[in-house]
Amino acid sequence: MVPVLAAAASAASAAPRNEPPRPPDAAAWCRQVAGYLVDLTAARCQQAALMPGDGRSVRGVPLWFRDVRPAAAPRLRVLVLGGIHGDEMASVNVVFDWLDRAVKAADPGIHWRMVPLVNPDGLMRKPSTRVNARGVDLNRNFPTPEWERAAQAYWASRTGKDPRRFPGPSAMSEPETRWVQAQVDQFKPHLIVSVHAPYGVLDFDGPPPPPEKLGSLHLDQVGIYPGSLGNYGGVVRRVPVVTLELRNARQVSGNEMAAMWTDLRGWIDRRREQMAQSQPLDRPAR
């Protein structure tokens, strides 16, 4: 192994020492998460009725989620992900807000799977970090075809070996990434929505047409990166991936969350039949 990769892999294998203990249950998890977020209380977090599922972070923290499913067979399945980067707290707030709205809307045609926090280890560090507990950028760790050839080279040449963007020692090296991939394999979403910050744009990968805007975020397709979820989901798996880059990593207004939700729902309604026909609704694994 070349020296730079050996050093990076060694750094990624060592979990940081400044993280709190693992939260053992939903109440403990909610208390810890709420302590890092501006607009989320522990009580509201618990009211979201998340389930731990079988996903775990490097440090063993459950990857909590909730399914909002209609009584009848849905026409679409939508996977919504927040907190892939642990220092983008506003993305977690958005998914909690949208979860409330999905429950109240009770759309008979959509099965939502909401995952507010994919990277709990990164969020729960002091200070919070973009990377997970092994120093890996989860949004560069997905198995895109060029990963072995391009991911490490891109990290070295284009980011100057920025530790915040280390793609990992190999594709799918991280348990959080493997769990997200399992959701794509088993839940079989027709659409993936991934919430990030703080670049203030709307990105899109996969079969067109993309939404032109969500709230104040306007479409600005920035291209694909080796190992990114947009590349893996939109290009490799041919599932549309809408990526929101919020303007602020810590906070987003209630009005903006509502406007983004309204625009997302409008775009889904316009594309509903097209997405359903392009990806037949076989029964997802439970």
Sequence and secondary structure as in RCSB ss.txt:
>XXXX:A:sequence
MVPVLAAAASAASAAPRNEPPRPPDAAAWCRQVAGYLVDLTAARCQQAALMPGDGRSVRGVPLWFRDVRPAAAPR
LRVLVLGGIHGDEMASVNVVFDWLDRAVKAADPGIHWRMVPLVNPDGLMRKPSTRVNARGVDLNRNFPTPEWERA
AQAYWASRTGKDPRRFPGPSAMSEPETRWVQAQVDQFKPHLIVSVHAPYGVLDFDGPPPPPEKLGSLHLDQVGIY
PGSLGNYGGVVRRVPVVTLELRNARQVSGNEMAAMWTDLRGWIDRRREQMAQSQPLDRPAR
>XXXX:A:secstr
  HHHHHHHHHHHS  S       SHHHHHHHHHTT SS  HHHHHHT  B  S B TT  B  BEEE  SS  S
EEEEEE  SSTT HHHHHHHHHHHHHHHHH  TTEEEEEES S HHHHTSSS  SS TTS  GGG S  TTIIII
IHHHHHHHSSS GGG   SSTT SHHHHHHHHHHHHH  SEEEEEE SS EEEEESSS   SEETTEEB      
TT HIIIIIIIS   EEEEE S SS   HHHHHHHHHHHHHHHHHHHHHHHHHS       
